[in-house]
Every structure is written in C-alpha cells, then in structure tokens.
Amino acid sequence: MRTATLAYDAVALVARLTQTYGQERFSEQVLTNASGFGGTDGVFRFRSDGTNERGLAVLRVAPSGGQVASPAPKSFAPGT
C-alpha cells in the first residue's frame, strides 16, 4: 500500500505547512528544508533539483512474514 501512504503524507504535509507557515507554506525555502518532514513510512524531503529523498525501513523476508531489519530513520543525518 505504498501509494496510500504517499497520498496520506502529501495531504498531511499540506495541512502541516498551511498551519505552520501561512503565506510562505509552498515557498522553495520551506519545501526544500534539509531536515525534511516526518511521513508515515519514514522521513522524506524535497531537493532543489526537483527530486525527493526518503528514509525508509529495511525489511527482511522471514517464514513468519516481513521483519524489520533496520527501522526507518526519524531524521536525516546532519549535512546530508
């Protein structure tokens, strides 16, 4: 259901930016914040070149189903 979580993150981000930044909510400076934004599946950010970056969990396949091998990061490393 990755598509569903992407849609949820998009709507939640718009609501959060509207509440927090007012008229500047969709400015390039706000949208390309290096710290990014918290999403359903992990942190994400937009880059000035139009691409995006996501910090996602790493899962492993096990007989009982998917298991988290490394959880999604809560933030991006400083300077990245």
N, CA, C and O atoms as a GROMACS GRO file, in nm:
protein
  320
    1MET      N    1   0.081  -0.120   0.000
    1MET     CA    2   0.000   0.000   0.000
    1MET      C    3   0.086   0.126   0.000
    1MET      O    4   0.045   0.228   0.056
    2ARG      N    5   0.200   0.122  -0.061
    2ARG     CA    6   0.287   0.240  -0.066
    2ARG      C    7   0.217   0.360  -0.126
    2ARG      O    8   0.239   0.473  -0.082
    3THR      N    9   0.132   0.339  -0.225
    3THR     CA   10   0.063   0.451  -0.288
    3THR      C   11  -0.026   0.522  -0.186
    3THR      O   12  -0.033   0.645  -0.184
    4ALA      N   13  -0.093   0.445  -0.102
    4ALA     CA   14  -0.180   0.504   0.000
    4ALA      C   15  -0.100   0.588   0.099
    4ALA      O   16  -0.143   0.697   0.136
    5THR      N   17   0.016   0.540   0.142
    5THR     CA   18   0.094   0.617   0.239
    5THR      C   19   0.154   0.742   0.174
    5THR      O   20   0.170   0.844   0.242
    6LEU      N   21   0.188   0.736   0.046
    6LEU     CA   22   0.238   0.856  -0.023
    6LEU      C   23   0.128   0.962  -0.029
    6LEU      O   24   0.155   1.080  -0.006
    7ALA      N   25   0.007   0.921  -0.060
    7ALA     CA   26  -0.106   1.015  -0.066
    7ALA      C   27  -0.134   1.073   0.073
    7ALA      O   28  -0.157   1.193   0.086
    8TYR      N   29  -0.131   0.989   0.175
    8TYR     CA   30  -0.153   1.036   0.311
    8TYR      C   31  -0.047   1.139   0.350
    8TYR      O   32  -0.078   1.244   0.405
    9ASP      N   33   0.079   1.108   0.321
    9ASP     CA   34   0.188   1.200   0.353
    9ASP      C   35   0.170   1.335   0.282
    9ASP      O   36   0.194   1.440   0.342
   10ALA      N   37   0.127   1.332   0.158
   10ALA     CA   38   0.107   1.456   0.082
   10ALA      C   39   0.000   1.543   0.145
   10ALA      O   40   0.020   1.664   0.161
   11VAL      N   41  -0.112   1.484   0.181
   11VAL     CA   42  -0.221   1.561   0.242
   11VAL      C   43  -0.180   1.611   0.380
   11VAL      O   44  -0.207   1.726   0.415
   12ALA      N   45  -0.115   1.527   0.459
   12ALA     CA   46  -0.070   1.567   0.592
   12ALA      C   47   0.032   1.680   0.583
   12ALA      O   48   0.030   1.772   0.665
   13LEU      N   49   0.121   1.674   0.484
   13LEU     CA   50   0.221   1.779   0.467
   13LEU      C   51   0.155   1.912   0.433
   13LEU      O   52   0.191   2.015   0.490
   14VAL      N   53   0.060   1.912   0.342
   14VAL     CA   54  -0.010   2.035   0.306
   14VAL      C   55  -0.078   2.095   0.428
   14VAL      O   56  -0.070   2.216   0.451
   15ALA      N   57  -0.145   2.013   0.507
   15ALA     CA   58  -0.212   2.062   0.627
   15ALA      C   59  -0.111   2.121   0.725
   15ALA      O   60  -0.133   2.229   0.780
   16ARG      N   61  -0.001   2.051   0.747
   16ARG     CA   62   0.102   2.097   0.840
   16ARG      C   63   0.166   2.227   0.795
   16ARG      O   64   0.186   2.318   0.875
   17LEU      N   65   0.198   2.237   0.665
   17LEU     CA   66   0.260   2.359   0.613
   17LEU      C   67   0.164   2.477   0.621
   17LEU      O   68   0.205   2.589   0.653
   18THR      N   69   0.037   2.453   0.593
   18THR     CA   70  -0.063   2.560   0.599
   18THR      C   71  -0.076   2.613   0.742
   18THR      O   72  -0.086   2.734   0.762
   19GLN      N   73  -0.076   2.525   0.839
   19GLN     CA   74  -0.090   2.566   0.979
   19GLN      C   75   0.036   2.636   1.031
   19GLN      O   76   0.027   2.728   1.112
   20THR      N   77   0.151   2.592   0.983
   20THR     CA   78   0.278   2.640   1.039
   20THR      C   79   0.335   2.762   0.968
   20THR      O   80   0.386   2.853   1.033
   21TYR      N   81   0.327   2.765   0.835
   21TYR     CA   82   0.400   2.867   0.759
   21TYR      C   83   0.313   2.972   0.692
   21TYR      O   84   0.367   3.065   0.631
   22GLY      N   85   0.182   2.963   0.700
   22GLY     CA   86   0.096   3.065   0.642
   22GLY      C   87   0.122   3.089   0.494
   22GLY      O   88   0.123   2.994   0.415
   23GLN      N   89   0.143   3.213   0.456
   23GLN     CA   90   0.160   3.250   0.315
   23GLN      C   91   0.287   3.191   0.252
   23GLN      O   92   0.293   3.173   0.130
   24GLU      N   93   0.385   3.161   0.332
   24GLU     CA   94   0.512   3.107   0.281
   24GLU      C   95   0.510   2.955   0.266
   24GLU      O   96   0.612   2.896   0.231
   25ARG      N   97   0.398   2.892   0.292
   25ARG     CA   98   0.389   2.746   0.303
   25ARG      C   99   0.443   2.668   0.184
   25ARG      O  100   0.496   2.558   0.203
   26PHE      N  101   0.431   2.721   0.064
   26PHE     CA  102   0.477   2.647  -0.053
   26PHE      C  103   0.598   2.712  -0.119
   26PHE      O  104   0.625   2.690  -0.237
   27SER      N  105   0.670   2.793  -0.042
   27SER     CA  106   0.790   2.856  -0.098
   27SER      C  107   0.899   2.751  -0.113
   27SER      O  108   0.898   2.648  -0.045
   28GLU      N  109   0.992   2.777  -0.203
   28GLU     CA  110   1.102   2.682  -0.225
   28GLU      C  111   1.182   2.661  -0.097
   28GLU      O  112   1.224   2.549  -0.068
   29GLN      N  113   1.203   2.767  -0.021
   29GLN     CA  114   1.281   2.757   0.103
   29GLN      C  115   1.214   2.662   0.203
   29GLN      O  116   1.283   2.583   0.267
   30VAL      N  117   1.083   2.669   0.216
   30VAL     CA  118   1.011   2.582   0.309
   30VAL      C  119   1.010   2.438   0.258
   30VAL      O  120   1.038   2.345   0.333
   31LEU      N  121   0.979   2.420   0.130
   31LEU     CA  122   0.966   2.285   0.074
   31LEU      C  123   1.098   2.210   0.065
   31LEU      O  124   1.100   2.087   0.070
   32THR      N  125   1.208   2.283   0.052
   32THR     CA  126   1.338   2.217   0.040
   32THR      C  127   1.416   2.220   0.171
   32THR      O  128   1.539   2.214   0.171
   33ASN      N  129   1.347   2.229   0.282
   33ASN     CA  130   1.408   2.225   0.414
   33ASN      C  131   1.493   2.098   0.426
   33ASN      O  132   1.442   1.988   0.407
   34ALA      N  133   1.620   2.113   0.457
   34ALA     CA  134   1.712   1.998   0.462
   34ALA      C  135   1.673   1.896   0.569
   34ALA      O  136   1.708   1.778   0.558
   35SER      N  137   1.601   1.939   0.672
   35SER     CA  138   1.558   1.846   0.777
   35SER      C  139   1.447   1.755   0.730
   35SER      O  140   1.427   1.647   0.786
   36GLY      N  141   1.374   1.797   0.627
   36GLY     CA  142   1.266   1.716   0.573
   36GLY      C  143   1.143   1.718   0.660
   36GLY      O  144   1.124   1.807   0.744
   37PHE      N  145   1.058   1.618   0.638
   37PHE     CA  146   0.929   1.609   0.704
   37PHE      C  147   0.905   1.465   0.746
   37PHE      O  148   0.948   1.372   0.678
   38GLY      N  149   0.837   1.446   0.856
   38GLY     CA  150   0.804   1.312   0.901
   38GLY      C  151   0.689   1.255   0.820
   38GLY      O  152   0.588   1.322   0.801
   39GLY      N  153   0.704   1.134   0.772
   39GLY     CA  154   0.599   1.068   0.695
   39GLY      C  155   0.556   0.938   0.759
   39GLY      O  156   0.615   0.894   0.858
   40THR      N  157   0.455   0.876   0.704
   40THR     CA  158   0.401   0.752   0.756
   40THR      C  159   0.506   0.640   0.755
   40THR      O  160   0.515   0.563   0.850
   41ASP      N  161   0.583   0.632   0.648
   41ASP     CA  162   0.683   0.526   0.634
   41ASP      C  163   0.824   0.570   0.669
   41ASP      O  164   0.918   0.491   0.658
   42GLY      N  165   0.841   0.694   0.711
   42GLY     CA  166   0.973   0.746   0.743
   42GLY      C  167   0.986   0.890   0.699
   42GLY      O  168   0.893   0.949   0.643
   43VAL      N  169   1.100   0.946   0.725
   43VAL     CA  170   1.127   1.085   0.693
   43VAL      C  171   1.143   1.102   0.541
   43VAL      O  172   1.188   1.011   0.473
   44PHE      N  173   1.105   1.220   0.490
   44PHE     CA  174   1.124   1.250   0.348
   44PHE      C  175   1.154   1.398   0.331
   44PHE      O  176   1.122   1.480   0.417
   45ARG      N  177   1.218   1.430   0.218
   45ARG     CA  178   1.246   1.570   0.186
   45ARG      C  179   1.249   1.589   0.036
   45ARG      O  180   1.268   1.496  -0.042
   46PHE      N  181   1.230   1.715  -0.002
   46PHE     CA  182   1.236   1.754  -0.143
   46PHE      C  183   1.367   1.827  -0.165
   46PHE      O  184   1.411   1.905  -0.080
   47ARG      N  185   1.428   1.802  -0.278
   47ARG     CA  186   1.555   1.866  -0.312
   47ARG      C  187   1.530   1.978  -0.413
   47ARG      O  188   1.429   1.978  -0.483
   48SER      N  189   1.622   2.071  -0.420
   48SER     CA  190   1.605   2.186  -0.509
   48SER      C  191   1.607   2.148  -0.656
   48SER      O  192   1.562   2.225  -0.741
   49ASP      N  193   1.660   2.029  -0.690
   49ASP     CA  194   1.662   1.985  -0.829
   49ASP      C  195   1.533   1.915  -0.871
   49ASP      O  196   1.522   1.865  -0.983
   50GLY      N  197   1.433   1.910  -0.780
   50GLY     CA  198   1.303   1.850  -0.812
   50GLY      C  199   1.290   1.704  -0.772
   50GLY      O  200   1.183   1.646  -0.787
   51THR      N  201   1.397   1.644  -0.722
   51THR     CA  202   1.389   1.505  -0.678
   51THR      C  203   1.351   1.501  -0.529
   51THR      O  204   1.346   1.605  -0.463
   52ASN      N  205   1.324   1.382  -0.480
   52ASN     CA  206   1.294   1.368  -0.338
   52ASN      C  207   1.380   1.256  -0.280
   52ASN      O  208   1.437   1.175  -0.352
   53GLU      N  209   1.387   1.254  -0.149
   53GLU     CA  210   1.464   1.152  -0.079
   53GLU      C  211   1.379   1.102   0.038
   53GLU      O  212   1.315   1.181   0.107
   54ARG      N  213   1.380   0.972   0.059
   54ARG     CA  214   1.304   0.912   0.169
   54ARG      C  215   1.396   0.823   0.252
   54ARG      O  216   1.482   0.753   0.200
   55GLY      N  217   1.375   0.828   0.381
   55GLY     CA  218   1.443   0.738   0.472
   55GLY      C  219   1.344   0.628   0.509
   55GLY      O  220   1.252   0.652   0.587
   56LEU      N  221   1.360   0.511   0.455
   56LEU     CA  222   1.265   0.402   0.474
   56LEU      C  223   1.325   0.289   0.557
   56LEU      O  224   1.447   0.276   0.567
   57ALA      N  225   1.240   0.208   0.615
   57ALA     CA  226   1.285   0.090   0.689
   57ALA      C  227   1.337  -0.014   0.591
   57ALA      O  228   1.295  -0.020   0.475
   58VAL      N  229   1.429  -0.096   0.639
   58VAL     CA  230   1.477  -0.211   0.562
   58VAL      C  231   1.412  -0.335   0.624
   58VAL      O  232   1.421  -0.357   0.745
   59LEU      N  233   1.346  -0.415   0.540
   59LEU     CA  234   1.278  -0.535   0.587
   59LEU      C  235   1.349  -0.659   0.536
   59LEU      O  236   1.416  -0.655   0.433
   60ARG      N  237   1.335  -0.768   0.608
   60ARG     CA  238   1.388  -0.896   0.561
   60ARG      C  239   1.271  -0.994   0.554
   60ARG      O  240   1.175  -0.986   0.631
   61VAL      N  241   1.282  -1.086   0.461
   61VAL     CA  242   1.180  -1.188   0.444
   61VAL      C  243   1.209  -1.301   0.542
   61VAL      O  244   1.320  -1.352   0.549
   62ALA      N  245   1.107  -1.338   0.617
   62ALA     CA  246   1.119  -1.447   0.714
   62ALA      C  247   1.000  -1.540   0.696
   62ALA      O  248   0.899  -1.500   0.639
   63PRO      N  249   1.010  -1.663   0.742
   63PRO     CA  250   0.898  -1.756   0.729
   63PRO      C  251   0.766  -1.701   0.786
   63PRO      O  252   0.658  -1.733   0.736
   64SER      N  253   0.776  -1.620   0.890
   64SER     CA  254   0.656  -1.564   0.951
   64SER      C  255   0.609  -1.435   0.884
   64SER      O  256   0.506  -1.378   0.923
   65GLY      N  257   0.683  -1.387   0.784
   65GLY     CA  258   0.648  -1.264   0.714
   65GLY      C  259   0.761  -1.163   0.721
   65GLY      O  260   0.872  -1.197   0.763
   66GLY      N  261   0.734  -1.041   0.681
   66GLY     CA  262   0.835  -0.938   0.683
   66GLY      C  263   0.875  -0.899   0.824
   66GLY      O  264   0.790  -0.884   0.911
   67GLN      N  265   1.005  -0.882   0.846
   67GLN     CA  266   1.057  -0.838   0.975
   67GLN      C  267   1.145  -0.717   0.952
   67GLN      O  268   1.220  -0.710   0.854
   68VAL      N  269   1.137  -0.621   1.041
   68VAL     CA  270   1.218  -0.500   1.030
   68VAL      C  271   1.362  -0.533   1.065
   68VAL      O  272   1.392  -0.573   1.178
   69ALA      N  273   1.451  -0.515   0.968
   69ALA     CA  274   1.594  -0.536   0.991
   69ALA      C  275   1.658  -0.407   1.040
   69ALA      O  276   1.751  -0.409   1.120
   70SER      N  277   1.608  -0.294   0.990
   70SER     CA  278   1.657  -0.162   1.030
   70SER      C  279   1.538  -0.066   1.020
   70SER      O  280   1.482  -0.049   0.912
   71PRO      N  281   1.498  -0.005   1.130
   71PRO     CA  282   1.381   0.083   1.125
   71PRO      C  283   1.407   0.209   1.043
   71PRO      O  284   1.521   0.248   1.020
   72ALA      N  285   1.300   0.272   0.999
   72ALA     CA  286   1.310   0.397   0.924
   72ALA      C  287   1.370   0.504   1.014
   72ALA      O  288   1.336   0.512   1.132
   73PRO      N  289   1.460   0.586   0.960
   73PRO     CA  290   1.518   0.692   1.042
   73PRO      C  291   1.412   0.798   1.075
   73PRO      O  292   1.318   0.819   0.998
   74LYS      N  293   1.429   0.863   1.188
   74LYS     CA  294   1.338   0.970   1.231
   74LYS      C  295   1.384   1.105   1.178
   74LYS      O  296   1.307   1.202   1.179
   75SER      N  297   1.509   1.112   1.130
   75SER     CA  298   1.561   1.237   1.076
   75SER      C  299   1.676   1.203   0.980
   75SER      O  300   1.727   1.092   0.978
   76PHE      N  301   1.714   1.303   0.900
   76PHE     CA  302   1.827   1.287   0.810
   76PHE      C  303   1.954   1.324   0.886
   76PHE      O  304   1.951   1.411   0.973
   77ALA      N  305   2.064   1.260   0.853
   77ALA     CA  306   2.192   1.292   0.916
   77ALA      C  307   2.230   1.436   0.882
   77ALA      O  308   2.212   1.479   0.769
   78PRO      N  309   2.284   1.509   0.978
   78PRO     CA  310   2.325   1.647   0.952
   78PRO      C  311   2.424   1.654   0.836
   78PRO      O  312   2.514   1.570   0.825
   79GLY      N  313   2.408   1.753   0.752
   79GLY     CA  314   2.500   1.775   0.641
   79GLY      C  315   2.478   1.686   0.520
   79GLY      O  316   2.560   1.688   0.428
   80THR      N  317   2.368   1.608   0.517
   80THR     CA  318   2.343   1.523   0.400
   80THR      C  319   2.237   1.581   0.312
   80THR      O  320   2.203   1.522   0.209
   0.00000   0.00000   0.00000
